Amino acid sequence: MQINHDTRCALDDVVDLLNTAPDGDTPDGLVSVDDLRAYVERNRVSDVGELGAEDLEAVRSVRDRFAQIFAAPDARTASELINGLVAEAGTTPQLTDHDGYDWHVHYFAPGASLCDHLAADGGMALAFIVVAGEQERLRRCEAPDCGRAFIDLSRNRSRRYCDSRTCGNRLHVAAYRARQRDSAAANG
């Protein structure tokens, strides 16, 4: 699947935002304005002004809406959720080149709040995934103790874990050890 740079950045922002949500033993990673600033800096979100408590609550609401899109059972449901999200954000597509990046499209209006910025750009990036018929690429990690969001951009859509070096290897090692125990018990 071919994805341009700005769409990939917006998708990465969506995934990172989703992964700030509490999940099992993982606490909420977006509880303070400082957490929100760290998210903005980590994702190099452009055109962000001063942030306050109202921004935090609005972004947490967008996070919940992105989670609904990831969990949507079909493209029609996902498209309805995306359409509502980007309409409320007041998308205003504009060509721009900044921070060393070549020409690309921003979907948020100039001066938009962080919430509208993320909803517009992230919503449009998710729309491109649905339009391409690739909604099944919006996934949650299959490791029983994880559940982090990721977008499977593998050629054959076979990725099962958010990170093969952590969740994937941990499960493979556990399965190997279980086979070793079973083999030892059968031979002993």
C-alpha positions in Angstrom: 0.0 0.0 0.0 1.5 3.3 -1.1 1.0 6.1 1.5 2.5 9.6 1.1 4.6 11.2 3.8 2.0 13.5 5.3 -0.7 10.8 5.4 1.8 8.5 7.1 2.6 11.2 9.7 -1.1 11.8 10.4 -1.6 8.0 10.8 1.3 7.8 13.1 -0.1 10.7 15.2 -3.5 8.8 15.4 -1.8 5.6 16.5 0.3 7.4 19.1 -2.7 9.2 20.4 -4.7 6.0 20.6 -1.8 4.4 22.5 -2.0 7.0 25.2 -5.4 5.6 26.3 -5.4 3.4 29.5 -5.4 -0.3 28.7 -5.3 -3.0 31.3 -2.2 -2.3 33.4 -1.2 0.7 31.3 -2.3 4.0 32.8 -3.7 6.9 30.8 -0.8 8.7 29.2 -2.8 11.8 28.5 -3.8 13.2 31.9 -2.2 16.6 32.0 -1.4 19.5 29.8 2.3 18.5 30.1 1.4 15.1 28.7 -0.4 16.8 25.8 2.7 19.0 25.2 4.9 15.9 25.2 2.6 14.3 22.6 2.7 17.4 20.4 6.5 17.5 20.6 7.0 13.8 20.1 4.9 13.9 17.0 6.2 17.2 15.8 2.7 18.6 15.3 2.9 21.9 13.5 1.0 25.2 14.1 0.2 24.5 17.8 -0.2 27.5 20.0 -0.6 27.7 23.8 -2.3 24.6 25.3 -4.7 24.5 28.2 -7.0 22.2 30.1 -9.8 22.6 27.4 -7.3 21.4 24.7 -6.5 18.3 26.8 -10.2 17.4 27.2 -10.9 18.0 23.5 -8.0 15.9 22.4 -9.0 13.1 24.8 -12.5 13.2 23.1 -10.9 13.0 19.6 -8.8 10.0 20.9 -12.1 8.3 21.9 -13.5 8.9 18.4 -10.4 7.5 16.7 -10.8 4.4 18.9 -14.4 4.0 17.6 -13.1 4.2 14.0 -10.5 1.5 14.7 -13.2 -0.6 16.3 -15.8 0.0 13.5 -17.1 -3.3 12.2 -17.3 -2.3 8.6 -16.4 0.5 6.1 -19.8 2.1 6.2 -19.7 2.5 10.0 -16.1 3.8 9.8 -17.0 6.3 7.1 -19.9 7.7 9.1 -17.6 8.2 12.1 -14.9 9.7 9.9 -17.3 12.0 8.1 -18.7 13.3 11.4 -15.2 13.9 12.8 -13.8 15.8 9.9 -17.0 17.8 9.4 -16.9 19.0 13.0 -13.2 19.9 12.6 -14.0 22.2 9.7 -11.6 20.8 7.2 -10.0 23.3 5.0 -7.5 21.6 2.6 -4.5 23.7 1.8 -1.1 23.0 0.2 1.9 23.9 2.3 5.6 23.3 2.6 7.2 23.9 5.9 9.9 22.6 8.3 11.9 21.1 5.4 9.1 19.1 4.0 8.1 19.3 0.3 4.6 20.3 -0.7 1.8 18.4 1.1 -1.8 18.9 2.2 -3.0 20.1 5.6 -6.7 19.5 6.2 -7.1 21.7 9.2 -7.9 25.4 9.0 -5.2 28.0 9.7 -5.3 28.8 13.4 -7.3 25.6 14.2 -7.2 24.2 17.7 -5.1 21.1 18.3 -8.2 19.1 18.6 -9.5 20.2 15.2 -6.0 19.9 13.7 -5.7 16.2 14.8 -9.3 15.4 13.9 -9.0 16.9 10.4 -5.6 15.5 9.4 -6.1 12.2 11.3 -9.6 11.8 10.0 -8.6 12.4 6.4 -5.7 9.9 6.7 -8.1 7.3 8.1 -10.5 8.2 5.2 -7.8 7.3 2.7 -7.4 3.9 4.3 -11.1 3.2 4.1 -11.3 4.5 0.5 -8.5 2.2 -0.5 -10.5 -0.7 0.9 -7.9 -1.3 3.6 -9.8 -0.8 6.8 -8.6 -4.2 8.1 -5.2 -2.7 8.4 -6.4 -0.7 11.4 -5.5 -3.1 14.2 -5.0 -3.8 17.8 -2.0 -5.9 19.0 -3.0 -9.6 19.4 -0.7 -10.1 22.4 -3.1 -11.0 25.3 -1.6 -8.4 27.6 -1.2 -5.6 25.1 -4.0 -4.3 22.8 -2.0 -1.3 21.5 -3.2 0.2 18.2 -1.1 0.0 15.0 -1.6 0.1 11.3 -0.5 -3.0 9.4 1.4 -1.7 6.4 3.0 -5.0 5.6 2.6 -6.2 2.0 0.5 -9.2 2.9 -1.4 -7.7 5.8 0.0 -10.3 8.2 1.3 -8.2 11.1 -0.3 -9.3 14.4 1.6 -7.4 17.0 2.3 -3.7 17.7 6.0 -4.5 17.9 7.4 -7.8 16.8 10.5 -7.3 18.9 8.5 -7.0 22.1 5.0 -8.5 22.0 5.8 -10.9 19.1 9.0 -12.2 20.5 7.6 -12.6 24.0 4.8 -14.8 22.7 7.1 -16.8 20.5 9.4 -17.4 23.4 6.5 -18.4 25.6 5.2 -20.8 23.0 8.7 -22.3 22.5 9.1 -22.8 26.3 5.7 -24.4 26.5 6.6 -26.9 23.7 9.9 -27.7 25.5 8.0 -28.4 28.8 5.5 -30.5 27.0 8.2 -32.4 25.2 10.2 -33.0 28.4 7.0 -34.1 30.2 6.2 -36.6 27.4 9.7 -38.0 27.4 10.2 -38.0 31.2 
